[in-house]
Amino acid sequence: MRDQERLFALSPGGDAARPLKAASAAVLEVRARQTPCPLCAGEHELLEHAAVTHEGVRLRKLSLRCRRCGSERSLYFQLEERLLS
């Protein structure tokens, strides 16, 4: 069980040092719910959506809880900057 959590933390989005890329904040909750729980493959529910800064980079941190087993974790995203035309 502990190994699965470690692998999740090392995967993209599992840690602030390795955020997933996202085009806009509108897609974050959907992507988080589509990410299966590493322990039981259950669906996540969103507990909190917060803006955080890690090493000078603004990120979105989604705090999640598995609906099936109740385990909690965070998923990190970096919004891609759009250039104005």
Contacts in CASP RR format, 6 or more apart in sequence:
PFRMAT RR
TARGET T0000
AUTHOR 0000-0000-0000
METHOD contacts of the structure
MODEL  1
MRDQERLFALSPGGDAARPLKAASAAVLEVRARQTPCPLCAGEHELLEHA
AVTHEGVRLRKLSLRCRRCGSERSLYFQLEERLLS
1 39 0 8 1.000
4 38 0 8 1.000
4 39 0 8 1.000
5 38 0 8 1.000
5 39 0 8 1.000
5 71 0 8 1.000
5 73 0 8 1.000
7 38 0 8 1.000
8 14 0 8 1.000
8 38 0 8 1.000
8 73 0 8 1.000
9 15 0 8 1.000
9 73 0 8 1.000
10 18 0 8 1.000
11 18 0 8 1.000
12 18 0 8 1.000
12 19 0 8 1.000
12 20 0 8 1.000
13 19 0 8 1.000
13 20 0 8 1.000
13 75 0 8 1.000
13 76 0 8 1.000
13 77 0 8 1.000
14 73 0 8 1.000
14 74 0 8 1.000
14 75 0 8 1.000
14 76 0 8 1.000
15 76 0 8 1.000
16 52 0 8 1.000
16 54 0 8 1.000
16 59 0 8 1.000
16 61 0 8 1.000
16 76 0 8 1.000
17 54 0 8 1.000
17 55 0 8 1.000
18 76 0 8 1.000
19 54 0 8 1.000
19 57 0 8 1.000
19 59 0 8 1.000
19 76 0 8 1.000
19 77 0 8 1.000
19 78 0 8 1.000
20 31 0 8 1.000
20 75 0 8 1.000
20 76 0 8 1.000
20 77 0 8 1.000
20 78 0 8 1.000
21 77 0 8 1.000
21 78 0 8 1.000
21 80 0 8 1.000
22 28 0 8 1.000
22 31 0 8 1.000
22 60 0 8 1.000
22 77 0 8 1.000
22 78 0 8 1.000
22 79 0 8 1.000
22 80 0 8 1.000
23 79 0 8 1.000
23 80 0 8 1.000
24 79 0 8 1.000
25 60 0 8 1.000
25 79 0 8 1.000
28 49 0 8 1.000
28 60 0 8 1.000
28 62 0 8 1.000
28 77 0 8 1.000
29 46 0 8 1.000
29 49 0 8 1.000
29 62 0 8 1.000
31 77 0 8 1.000
32 44 0 8 1.000
32 46 0 8 1.000
32 62 0 8 1.000
32 64 0 8 1.000
32 75 0 8 1.000
33 43 0 8 1.000
33 44 0 8 1.000
33 45 0 8 1.000
33 46 0 8 1.000
35 44 0 8 1.000
35 64 0 8 1.000
35 75 0 8 1.000
36 42 0 8 1.000
36 43 0 8 1.000
36 44 0 8 1.000
37 43 0 8 1.000
37 44 0 8 1.000
37 66 0 8 1.000
37 68 0 8 1.000
37 69 0 8 1.000
37 71 0 8 1.000
38 73 0 8 1.000
39 66 0 8 1.000
39 69 0 8 1.000
39 71 0 8 1.000
40 66 0 8 1.000
40 68 0 8 1.000
40 69 0 8 1.000
40 71 0 8 1.000
41 68 0 8 1.000
42 66 0 8 1.000
42 67 0 8 1.000
42 68 0 8 1.000
42 69 0 8 1.000
43 66 0 8 1.000
43 67 0 8 1.000
43 68 0 8 1.000
44 64 0 8 1.000
44 65 0 8 1.000
44 66 0 8 1.000
44 67 0 8 1.000
45 64 0 8 1.000
45 65 0 8 1.000
45 66 0 8 1.000
45 67 0 8 1.000
46 62 0 8 1.000
46 63 0 8 1.000
46 64 0 8 1.000
47 63 0 8 1.000
47 64 0 8 1.000
47 65 0 8 1.000
47 72 0 8 1.000
48 61 0 8 1.000
48 62 0 8 1.000
48 63 0 8 1.000
49 60 0 8 1.000
49 61 0 8 1.000
49 62 0 8 1.000
49 63 0 8 1.000
50 60 0 8 1.000
50 61 0 8 1.000
50 63 0 8 1.000
51 58 0 8 1.000
51 59 0 8 1.000
51 60 0 8 1.000
51 61 0 8 1.000
52 58 0 8 1.000
52 59 0 8 1.000
52 60 0 8 1.000
52 61 0 8 1.000
52 76 0 8 1.000
53 59 0 8 1.000
54 76 0 8 1.000
57 78 0 8 1.000
58 78 0 8 1.000
58 79 0 8 1.000
59 76 0 8 1.000
59 77 0 8 1.000
59 78 0 8 1.000
60 76 0 8 1.000
60 77 0 8 1.000
60 78 0 8 1.000
60 79 0 8 1.000
61 74 0 8 1.000
61 75 0 8 1.000
61 76 0 8 1.000
62 74 0 8 1.000
62 75 0 8 1.000
62 76 0 8 1.000
62 77 0 8 1.000
63 72 0 8 1.000
63 73 0 8 1.000
63 74 0 8 1.000
64 72 0 8 1.000
64 73 0 8 1.000
64 74 0 8 1.000
64 75 0 8 1.000
65 71 0 8 1.000
65 72 0 8 1.000
66 72 0 8 1.000
END
